Amino acid sequence: MPDPGPDQPAERRTIIRDGLGVGLATGLYGVSFGAVSVVAGLSVLQTCVLSLVMFTGASQFAIVGVVAAGGAPLSGALTALMLGTRNTLYGLKLAPLLQFRGWRRPLVAQLVIDESTAMSVTRDSTEAARIGFLSTGLAVFTLWNLFTFAGAIAGNLIGDPRTYGLDAAVGAAFLALLWPRLADRRNRWVAACAAAVALGVVPVTAAGVPVLVAGGVALLAGLLTRNAADPTEIPAP
């Protein structure tokens, strides 16, 4: 028997309003990606296609950061792939919750990102979860791509990014994505160790490789501490 949906139209409106708010806040950040991408050497068209097809901010900033640093495209692609694997884990959580079937599944898969996942996994019914997922995912997708285009056009006009400090935007973007996850003490230790290892290999590796090495540190820490986790704790999505 299907789960009952939200009890009142007001609840639906609240979910949609929250989803649109998250979409606006996240979409505005696309300006930074668009500007950084074109000054790193990608064309406006390449930048916009990357946002349309890849559509995961951390991975997009990763590949652009590697290209801007003169790294090999393969290193950038591997870094982006590593960061994007979390979306696969989100999909495993969302599939039984949202219960999309048939041709809808590959379409909604494009909307599986941090924000749409967070706005759906906390709901107490399938319908409410779908509303949260779709309102947030569609809002972010639409606004992210619009503001990516705006940022790409602006990036072509402003010239050398170092004049405005945009050469530091990729690092700032990663820090902004990481910061909310540092509330947990273990995460802070893992982040510190990964950063130390990444800095240590910078002089002896190509651009993009330190990020991959840091990701390996995080994976190793996860394996070593897996059995130490509280069995009563519900894992985060």
C-alpha positions as CSV (number, residue, x, y, z in Angstrom):
1,M,0.0,0.0,0.0
2,P,1.5,3.4,-1.0
3,D,2.5,5.8,1.8
4,P,0.2,8.6,2.4
5,G,1.3,11.9,1.0
6,P,1.5,15.3,2.8
7,D,-1.7,15.9,4.7
8,Q,-2.3,19.5,3.7
9,P,-1.6,21.6,0.6
10,A,0.2,24.0,2.9
11,E,2.7,21.3,3.7
12,R,3.3,20.7,0.0
13,R,3.8,24.4,-0.5
14,T,6.3,24.5,2.3
15,I,8.3,21.7,0.9
16,I,8.3,23.4,-2.6
17,R,9.2,26.7,-1.1
18,D,12.2,25.2,0.8
19,G,13.3,23.4,-2.3
20,L,13.2,26.6,-4.4
21,G,15.1,28.4,-1.7
22,V,17.9,25.8,-1.7
23,G,17.9,25.9,-5.5
24,L,18.4,29.7,-5.5
25,A,21.2,29.6,-3.0
26,T,23.0,26.8,-4.8
27,G,22.3,28.0,-8.3
28,L,23.9,31.4,-7.6
29,Y,27.1,29.6,-6.9
30,G,27.2,28.6,-10.6
31,V,28.4,32.1,-11.4
32,S,31.8,31.2,-9.7
33,F,32.1,28.0,-11.7
34,G,31.3,29.6,-15.0
35,A,33.8,32.4,-14.5
36,V,36.6,30.1,-13.2
37,S,36.0,27.6,-16.0
38,V,36.5,30.0,-18.9
39,V,39.5,31.7,-17.3
40,A,41.0,28.2,-16.9
41,G,40.9,27.8,-20.6
42,L,37.5,26.2,-21.4
43,S,35.2,27.9,-23.8
44,V,31.7,29.2,-22.9
45,L,30.2,26.2,-24.7
46,Q,32.4,23.7,-23.0
47,T,31.6,25.2,-19.6
48,C,27.9,25.1,-20.2
49,V,27.9,21.5,-21.5
50,L,30.0,20.4,-18.5
51,S,27.3,21.9,-16.2
52,L,24.5,20.3,-18.1
53,V,26.0,16.8,-18.4
54,M,28.1,16.4,-15.3
55,F,26.0,18.6,-13.0
56,T,27.8,18.0,-9.7
57,G,29.6,21.1,-8.4
58,A,32.5,19.5,-6.6
59,S,33.4,17.4,-9.6
60,Q,33.1,20.3,-11.9
61,F,35.4,22.5,-9.8
62,A,37.8,19.6,-9.5
63,I,38.3,19.1,-13.3
64,V,38.6,22.8,-13.9
65,G,41.1,23.2,-11.1
66,V,43.3,20.5,-12.5
67,V,43.1,22.0,-16.0
68,A,43.9,25.5,-14.6
69,A,46.9,24.1,-12.8
70,G,48.2,22.6,-16.1
71,G,47.4,19.0,-15.1
72,A,46.5,16.2,-17.5
73,P,42.8,15.9,-18.5
74,L,42.9,12.3,-17.3
75,S,43.9,13.4,-13.8
76,G,41.1,15.9,-13.8
77,A,38.6,13.3,-14.9
78,L,39.7,10.8,-12.3
79,T,39.5,13.4,-9.6
80,A,36.0,14.4,-10.7
81,L,35.0,10.8,-10.8
82,M,36.2,10.1,-7.3
83,L,34.2,13.1,-6.0
84,G,31.2,12.1,-7.9
85,T,31.0,8.6,-6.6
86,R,29.0,9.8,-3.6
87,N,26.1,10.5,-5.9
88,T,26.0,6.7,-6.6
89,L,25.6,6.1,-2.9
90,Y,22.9,8.6,-2.7
91,G,21.1,6.8,-5.5
92,L,21.1,3.5,-3.5
93,K,19.4,5.3,-0.7
94,L,16.9,7.2,-2.9
95,A,15.8,4.4,-5.2
96,P,13.6,2.6,-2.6
97,L,12.5,5.9,-1.1
98,L,11.3,7.7,-4.2
99,Q,10.1,4.5,-6.1
100,F,10.4,5.9,-9.6
101,R,10.0,3.3,-12.2
102,G,10.6,2.7,-15.9
103,W,11.8,5.6,-18.1
104,R,11.5,8.1,-15.2
105,R,14.5,6.6,-13.4
106,P,17.3,7.7,-15.8
107,L,15.8,11.1,-16.0
108,V,15.6,11.8,-12.3
109,A,19.0,10.2,-11.8
110,Q,20.5,13.4,-13.3
111,L,19.0,15.3,-10.3
112,V,20.7,13.1,-7.6
113,I,22.9,15.7,-5.8
114,D,23.7,16.6,-2.2
115,E,20.8,19.1,-2.0
116,S,18.0,17.0,-3.5
117,T,19.1,14.1,-1.4
118,A,19.0,16.1,1.8
119,M,15.6,17.5,0.9
120,S,14.0,14.1,0.4
121,V,15.5,11.6,2.9
122,T,14.0,13.4,5.9
123,R,10.4,13.0,4.6
124,D,7.9,10.6,6.1
125,S,6.1,9.6,2.9
126,T,7.0,8.7,-0.7
127,E,5.0,11.7,-2.1
128,A,6.6,14.2,0.3
129,A,10.1,12.8,-0.6
130,R,9.3,13.1,-4.3
131,I,8.2,16.7,-3.9
132,G,11.3,17.6,-1.9
133,F,13.5,15.8,-4.4
134,L,12.0,17.2,-7.6
135,S,11.5,20.8,-6.4
136,T,15.0,21.0,-5.2
137,G,16.7,19.1,-8.0
138,L,14.9,20.9,-10.8
139,A,15.5,24.3,-9.1
140,V,19.2,23.7,-8.7
141,F,19.6,22.2,-12.2
142,T,17.9,25.2,-13.9
143,L,19.5,27.9,-11.9
144,W,23.0,26.3,-11.8
145,N,23.1,26.1,-15.5
146,L,21.7,29.7,-16.0
147,F,24.2,31.2,-13.6
148,T,27.0,29.0,-15.1
149,F,26.3,30.7,-18.4
150,A,26.2,34.1,-16.8
151,G,29.5,33.5,-15.1
152,A,31.1,32.1,-18.2
153,I,30.2,35.3,-20.1
154,A,31.5,37.4,-17.3
155,G,34.7,35.4,-17.1
156,N,35.4,36.2,-20.8
157,L,35.0,39.9,-20.1
158,I,37.1,40.3,-16.9
159,G,40.4,39.0,-18.3
160,D,43.2,37.7,-16.0
161,P,41.5,36.1,-13.0
162,R,44.5,36.9,-10.8
163,T,43.6,40.5,-11.0
164,Y,40.3,39.8,-9.1
165,G,41.5,36.8,-7.0
166,L,39.5,34.3,-9.0
167,D,42.5,32.0,-9.3
168,A,41.8,31.1,-5.7
169,A,38.1,30.4,-6.3
170,V,38.6,26.7,-6.8
171,G,40.3,26.2,-3.5
172,A,37.7,28.4,-1.8
173,A,35.0,26.3,-3.4
174,F,36.4,23.0,-2.1
175,L,36.7,24.6,1.4
176,A,33.1,25.8,1.3
177,L,32.0,22.3,0.4
178,L,34.1,20.7,3.1
179,W,33.4,23.0,5.9
180,P,29.9,21.9,6.9
181,R,31.2,18.3,7.2
182,L,33.9,19.2,9.8
183,A,31.5,19.3,12.8
184,D,32.4,15.7,13.6
185,R,35.8,15.3,15.4
186,R,36.8,12.3,13.3
187,N,36.1,14.2,10.1
188,R,38.4,16.9,11.2
189,W,41.2,14.5,11.8
190,V,40.7,12.8,8.5
191,A,40.6,16.2,6.7
192,A,43.8,17.3,8.5
193,C,45.7,14.0,7.6
194,A,44.4,14.1,4.0
195,A,45.5,17.7,3.6
196,A,49.0,17.0,5.1
197,V,49.5,14.0,2.7
198,A,48.3,16.0,-0.3
199,L,50.7,18.9,0.5
200,G,53.5,16.4,1.0
201,V,53.1,14.9,-2.5
202,V,52.6,18.3,-4.3
203,P,56.4,18.7,-5.1
204,V,56.7,15.2,-6.6
205,T,53.4,14.6,-8.5
206,A,51.5,16.2,-11.3
207,A,48.6,18.5,-10.8
208,G,45.4,16.7,-9.8
209,V,47.3,13.7,-8.2
210,P,47.4,15.2,-4.7
211,V,43.6,15.4,-4.7
212,L,43.4,11.7,-5.6
213,V,45.9,10.8,-2.9
214,A,44.0,12.8,-0.3
215,G,40.8,10.9,-1.4
216,G,42.7,7.6,-0.8
217,V,43.5,8.8,2.7
218,A,39.8,9.3,3.4
219,L,39.0,5.9,2.0
220,L,41.6,4.2,4.2
221,A,40.3,6.1,7.2
222,G,36.8,4.9,6.5
223,L,37.9,1.3,6.2
224,L,39.9,1.5,9.4
225,T,37.2,3.1,11.5
226,R,34.2,1.2,10.0
227,N,34.1,-1.4,12.8
228,A,34.5,1.3,15.4
229,A,31.3,3.0,14.4
230,D,28.3,3.0,16.8
231,P,26.0,0.2,15.6
232,T,23.0,2.1,16.8
233,E,23.8,5.2,14.8
234,I,21.9,5.7,11.6
235,P,24.4,6.6,8.8
236,A,24.0,9.9,7.1
237,P,22.7,9.8,3.5
